[in-house]
Amino acid sequence: MPLTKVNEDELLDRLTVVFRTYGYEGASLSKISEATGLQRASLYHRFPGGKEDMAKAVLERAGQWLVNRVLAPLSGPGKPEQRIRNMANELHSFYAGGKNCCLLDSLSFGSDNNEIRGHVQQGMSAWVDELAKVAREAGVSAKIARQHAQDAISQIQGTLVVARVMKDYGPFERMLLELPTVLLRKK
């Protein structure tokens, strides 16, 4: 569906879908043009660096979402278990119950651009750090908290892959429900 007027949010929404669906390498300018309704010239006018600029804009927006909707609930008020559940609810919404691929994952492949890789790494590191902080607040040792945080993200990402490949969203749903247990166990 072509855009009659370029709306920043709608444009970034559509670009996000393309990058989520095809990854960085597979997101050709033809696919981007078709999804956004903009001709190549219009895309280059808006994003002079081409696909790399588009990916950076999408990642910056996703990074802001991560800060506001995932990291903020983790550092907000309430008991650790409830804060983790709040984050899980946001993830459920963001990933449409497991139907949407992870943007960080899809953009981590195919780009040799260090800035894009840096955005992806920064987002993942911040997420691990915040999850580990919540676990430490609940009395988990620093080393184990970090391991649990990495394991939790690995399990979230893994269940998203299972959901995408098998069209079975149950593992993702169960993982989100189990997040407090995964993160807050002492060993």
N, C-alpha and C positions, 0 to 999 in steps of 0.2 A: 504494500500500500504506500504510494508516494506521499511524501511530506509536502504539503502546499506551502507551509511556512516552517522555517527551521526553528524548532523549539529545542533548546539545549537539553532539557531532561529527556524528551522523547528521542532525540538523536542518540544520546548516551545509552538509553534503554535499548535501542535497536542495535547499537554497536556491541553492547554487552552480550546480547543474544548471539550475535555472529561469532564473537570470540569464545563464548562458552560452548557453542555448538561445534565450531571448526578448529578451535585452537588458534594460536598465532599464525603458524605456517599455513593452515588451511583457509584462513580468512582472506580470500583474494579480494582485490578491489572490485571485481565484478560482483561477488557475493555481498560485499559491503554496500555497493551502490544499489543493488537490488533491494536489500533489507532497509536501507535508509531512504530510498526514493531520491537520492541525490546523485547527480552526475559526477564523474571524476573531478572535473574542474571545480565544482562546488566543494567537494570533499577536500581537495588540495588547498582551496581558498581558506577553509576553516582549519585544516590541519596541514600546514606547509610541509611538515616532515613525513607526510603520508601515513602509512599504516602504523609506523612506530609512534607517531604523535597520537593517533587514535587509541592505540593500546595504552599509552601512558595516561591519557585522559580517562579511559575506562578504569584503569588501575587506581588512579588518584581518587576517583569517585567511590570505588569499592573500598579503598583504604579509609575514606571518611565514614562509609557505612560501617566498616569493621570497628572503628573507634567508637562511633555513636551507638551502635546497636549490639555489639558483642563485647567489646572491652569495657564500655561504661557500665553495663549491668554487673559485670564481674567485680568492678571496684565500687559499686554503689552500696546503698544501705542493705541491711538484712543479713541473715545467717548465710554462711558459705553455700550450703545445699540449695537454698532458695535462689541465690544469685546465679548458681550454675543452671538451675532450671529455667530461670529467666533468659539466660543466654541460649539455652537449648531451644526455647520457644522461638527466639529470633532466628536461629539457624533453620528451624523447621520452616518458618515463613520464607526466608531467603532462598532456600533450596527447594521450595514448593513440595515439601514432604519427601524429598529425594529425587524429584523429577528434573531439577536443574543441576547441571554439572558445576563443579567448583571452578570459579574464574581463576583463582590463584594457580590451580593445577593446569588448566588449559593454556594459560599464558606462560607457564614455566617451560613449555616445549616450543622449540622452533625459532626462538629469537636469540640472536647472538648479541643483542643489545644489553649491555651491562646495566643500564639504567632500569630497564624493564625487569631484569632478573633481580636487581637490587630492591625494587618495589615489592616484588613477590616475597623475597627473603625477609624484608623488613616487616611485612604484614604477618608472615608466619611466625617470626621471632617474637613479635609483640603479643601474639595470641598465646604462644607457649609461656611467655613470661607472666602474663596475667592469670592464666590457669594455674600456674605453679604458685603464684602469690596467694590465691584463694585456698589452695590445698595447704600451704604453710600456715595460713590463719587458722585452719581447722586442726592443726597439730601434726601435720605430716612433715617429716624431715625435709630439708631443702633438696637433697639429692633425690629422694623418692618422689617428692612433689614434681620435680622437673621431669623425671622419667614418666610419671603418670600423665603429665600434661602432653608430652610427646606421644605417648601411647594413645591418649584420647583423640588427639588430632589425627593420628594414623588410622584409628578405627573409624572416625567420622569420614575421612577421605576414602578409606577402603569400602565402607558401606555405600558411599555415593557411586563408586565404580560398579559395585554389584547391582545397585539400583538401575544404573544406566544400561548396563549390559544385559541384565536378566529381566528388566522391567518388574522387579520385585522390590518394593519400597519398605517391606517389613524390617529388614536388617537395619536400615537407616533409622526408622522409627524406634526400634528397640535400643539402638545405640544411644539415641538422645535421651531416652528414659533412664538408661544405665549410667549416664555421665556422672552424676554425683557419686555413685558407688565406685566407679573407675578412678575418679580423681581424689576421693577423700579416704580411701583405705590406707591404713598405716604402713602396710608392707608392699 
